[in-house]
Amino acid sequence: MIDFTFTQEQEDFRKQVADFTASKIAPKVKEMEQNKTADKEVVEAIKQAKLTGVFIPKEYGGLGLGYVARLIALEEIAKVSPGVSMMLQIFGLGIEPILKSGNDDQKQRYLPGLSSGEKLATVAVTETTGGSDPTGIETTYTKEGNYYILNGRKIMLTNAPVANTFVVLAKDPNNPKAFSTFIIEDNFEGFKRGKDWNEIGLHGCSVGEILLQNCKVPQENLLGEEGKGMRVAMSAIGEVGRGGMVGVGLGIISTLLEQSVNFSKKRILYGKPISNLQTIQNKLAQMKLDLEISRLLGYRAASMQDKGQRCDLEFAMAKYYTTEAAQRCAKMAVDIHGGYGVVEESIVTRFLRDSFVLGPSAGTSDIMMVIIARAAIG
């Protein structure tokens, strides 16, 4: 029999994250919107709460609560700040390759620090050649003695300005079909941060680029087998990256629905609340449907993940539907709010901008459809 309810532990965790969000994140939202970057106090609060280690096993200092709990945390935080939720989800994306493909030494060296927040991680795949086709990257690696030498530029990396641990995908210039993944720290020789990027939404996380100029990476920081790094990086994006985007989208849809229902009950037109109008009711019904469908798709995939089952297709479907639904619901929420939906101070306006950043992240909607179609065709 299928159970669609949270366990008591998961429900208690949800309440804890909701309380944390209300006390530590909500008061900083206005400031983050103005600065358009990650807030140091919020980052520190996330560290103290050990939210960076939600799905890291307890043996490495994590909470060991699994991927459903991770999705719960991301949804709850995104109800208030999709930007902070995005930041947290990318921390997890940087952790996953080390957790799943790292050897014992790498796990012991990195996971405790990543659990506590002493180290903050991200994944570096995207380049000027694009992110949808990772085989088109131009960052290269060569072997020199006990080091790998990397050269290249990675762009549009969420958390690049605040992270100190980077999982980087590079290719062998002598074998364009060979890709390897490396753990790079920001104090390595030849590592340099590039410019920061300003997105239209998801303020509360920082986006930037890194430059690798003859960057010396110890051979023990090769993640997985040499020449087989594409699977290391892309499997993390396919499940943890896209799962994280679902969490951000769920929070956005949930708040948009709540705001729209409350506004429609208070807004009087023709002597009655606009919630009495069938046109408004249809929009609210569609938003409710989108939220429930997105939750079912997302939490099903996360529960499969907790069971160790393959779930990249399930997350592709959940990511496509949820991020598209977030944009669709944002448009409907603006319609319901009318002029109030397009002023800077409005939550609906902020979430409209946030929703449009979800589509390209962790694989565009078009790429998700390609993945889904391939599964359908067989």
N, C-alpha and C positions, 0 to 999 in steps of 0.2 A: 504494500500500500504506500502511496506517495504522501509525504508529510510536507506541507507548505508553511510550517510555522518555525520560528526560531526556537532553539533550546533556551532554557532559563539562563544559562551562562551567556548566550549570545544576546538575549534581551537585556540582561543586566549591563553588558558591555555597551550596548546601544545607548542606554540611558546615561552611562558614564561619559561617553563621547559627546552626547548632546549637552550635558552639563559643562563639560570642558569647553565645548565650542561657545556656549553662551557666556562663559566667564573669561576665557582667554582670547578668543578670536573675534567675537562680535564687537567688542569695544574698539578694535583696531581696524575695522573694515573701512571707515571713512578715510583714515590716514593712508591705508594701503591704496585706496582708489586714487588719492591725490598723488602719492609718490610713484605708483605703478610698479612697485618692486616688492620683493619679499621683506617682511618686517622681522628684525632681529629678535624682538621680544616674543613674537609668535613662534619663530623657529626654535627658540630656547624652550618655550612652553611645550612644544611638540617633543623635544628631546626629553624633558623631565617626565612627560607622560609615557615615554617609551613607545609612542605610536609609530616610530620608524621600524620597530621590531615586532609588529603585530603578528606576522606569519613566520618569523624566524623561530626555529625550535628553541626550547628552553635551555638546551645544552650549550647554546651559543649566546645565552643571555637575553633571548627574545621572549615575547609573551606566549608564543606557541599556540595561538588561537586559530590559525588557519586563514584560508582565503575568503570564506564567507564573512568572517569577522572583519577582514580587511575591507570588503565591499561595504559592510555596515558602517565602518568608520568614515569611509570616503563619502558615502551618501549623506550621513549626518553633518559632516563638516561642509559639504557643498550646499546644503540648505541655507547656510549663512554666508559662506565664502567659497565659491567654486575655484577661485584662484589658489587658496590655501590647500584645498582638496587636490588640485592639480599638482601642486608642489609635493605633497605627501605621496601621491600615487607614483610620481617619477622617482622619488627616493626608493620606493619598492621595486620599480623597474630596474634600477641600478643594482639592487640587492639580488634579484632573482638569478641572474647568470652565475653569480658566485655561489649561491646556495645550491643550484642544480648542476653546474658544470665544474665547480672548483674542486681541487683535490683537498685532502685533509689539512695540509699546511695552509693553503689559501683560506679555507674556512676558519681555521683557528686564528689566523692573522687579521682577517677582515670582519667576520660576522659579529664578534662581540662589540667592536667599535661602531658598526652599523646599527646594531640593536640599541645601543645606548644613545646614539646620535652624535657620539664623538666624531664619527666619520659620516659624511653625507654623500650619497652616490647619485649618479645618473648614467645613462647610456648614450654613447656618441656614435651615431650611424649617419645621420643626415648630412649631406654636403650640397654644394652649389649645383651639383648634377641632379639633385632631387633625393627624395627618401623612399618613394614608392618602388624604385628599382635599385635595391642596395648593391646589385652587381655592378652598377655604374660608378661606384665610389672611386676616388682617385688617391686616397690616402694609402701609402705603401709602407711595407716593412721589409727590412733586410737583416740578416743575422751577422753579427760581428762579435766573435768571441763569446763571452757570457751574456751578451746583450742583444736585444733587438733594437734597431734604429727605425723610428717612425717619422714619416714626413707627410703632412697634409693639413687640411683645415676642415673642421666640423662646425656646422652652423645651426642656428635655431634650436639650441639645446636647452630645454627647460632645466633649471637649476644650475646651469653652467657657472653663473656668478657666485653661487654659494657652496657648490659641491667641492669636495676635495678628493673624491675617488671616482674615476671614470672608467667605464667598460667600453673600450674602443674597438671598432671593427676596421681592419685594414687588409690590403691585398698584397700578394707577392708580385712584384713587377715582372718577374721572369716566368710567372705562371698565372695568368689572369683568371684562372678558375680556382685558384687557391686563396682562401680568405682565412684570416686568423683573428682571434679576439684577445685583447690584452687588458689587464688591470693597470691603470696608470694613475699615479698620485700627482697632485698639483705641485709637488716639490721636486719632481724629476727634472733632471737637466734637459733643456730643450722644450719644456712645456711652457706655454704662455696663454693667458686669457686674451681673447679678442674683444670686439665691441659687444655691448648689450643691445638686444633687440626689443623694440616696443610693439606689443600686440594691442589690438583694439579692445581686448577684454582679458579676463582671468587675471586681473591685477591682484597681487598678493603672492605671486610667484615670479621669479626672474628668469629671463631667457637671454642666452648669449651664445658665444662661439669660443672655440679653443683652437690654438695654433700649435702644431707639432713641427718643430724645426730641428731635425736630427735629434729627436727625443730619445734618450737612452732608457730602455725598459729592461730590467733584469729578466733573464730567461725564465726564472721561477714565477714571473707574472704572466706568462702565457696561460690563457684560460681555455681549458680543453685541449684538444689535439691541434697541432700545427696544421694549417690547411683546411681545417674543418670548423672554422669559427662562425661561418654563416648561420649554421643551425643553432649555435649557442646564443647569438644575438637575436635572431628572428623568432626563436621559440619563446624567448622572454617577452618580446614585443607582442607576439601573437596571443599570449595568454595573460600575462600580468599587465602589459601595457594597455591592451584593449579592454581588459577587465577593469582597469583603473578608470578608463574613459567612461565606462558604463556607470561607475560610481559617481563620477562628477555629473554626468547627465541626469542621473536619478535625482540628485539633490536639486538640480535646476528645475526639473519638471515639477517636483513636489512643492517647491516654494512658489513657482508660478501659479500652480493650481490653487494653493492656499490664498495667495494674494488676490487672485481673480475672483474667487468665491466671496471673500470678505468684501472686496470693493463692490461687486455686483449687488450685494445685499444692502449696501449703504447708499449706492448711487441711485437717486430718484429721477425718473423720467416719465412724463405723462402721468405724474402723481403716484407712480408705483416704483418699487425697486426694479432695476433692469434685470435682476435675476428671474423676474416673472416672464421675461420675453423669451420666446422659443429660440430665437436666433442666438441669444446669449447662452441659453441652456445647452444648445447643440455644441457650442464651443467648449463649455465646461465638461460636457459628456465626453467629447473627443480627448480633452486633456486627461481626464480620469482614465479613459481607456489606454492612452499612451503610457501613463504612469504604471498601470497594472501590467500591461504587456511587457514593458521594459523590465520591470522587477522580476517577472517570471522568467524571462530570457536570461537576465543577468545572474540571478541567484541560482538558477539551474546550472549554469556553466560553472559558477564558483563552487557549488556543491560537488560537481564532478571533479573539479580541481582538487578539492580536499580529499577525495577518494583516490587520487592518483591516476584518474582516467584522462585520456586525451580529450581536450576541449577547445582546440583552436578554432574549429568550425563554429562551435556553439558561441564562442566569444566574438567571432566575426559577425554572426547574426545579431547578437546582443549589442555589439558596438554600432553596427549600422543602424539598427532600429532606434536605439536610445538616443544617439547623437542627432539623427534626423528628427526624431520626435521632440527633442529639446528645442531645436530651431523652429519647428512647427508650432509648438506650444508657446514659445516666446512671441511669435507673431500674433497668435490668438490673444495672448494676455495683453499685448499692446492695443489690439483692437478693442478689447473689453474696457480698458482703462482710458481710451480716447486720448485727449491731450495730456492727461496725467501719466500716460505710458511713455512719453517721449521727452520728459524733463530729466536733467542730470541727477536730481535728488531721488528719483524713483528707483525702487528695487527692480521693478519690471524692466526699466531701461538698462540697468546694469546687467541683468541676467540675459537680456537680448544680445548685448555685445558679447557676453561670456559664451553664449550658446554657439555663436558663429566661429569660435576658435576650436570647438570640439571636432568639427568635421574633418579637418586635415590631420589631426593629431593621431598618432599610432596607426596610420593608414587611412587614406581617404575613403569616403563612402563608395566611390567607384571601385577601388581596390577590394573593399569588402564584398561588393557584388560579384567581382571576378572569383573570389574564393568560394562564395556560396554557389555560384553557377557551376564551378568545377566539381563541387561535391554532388550537386544535383545530376550532372551529366554522367559522373562516375568514371 
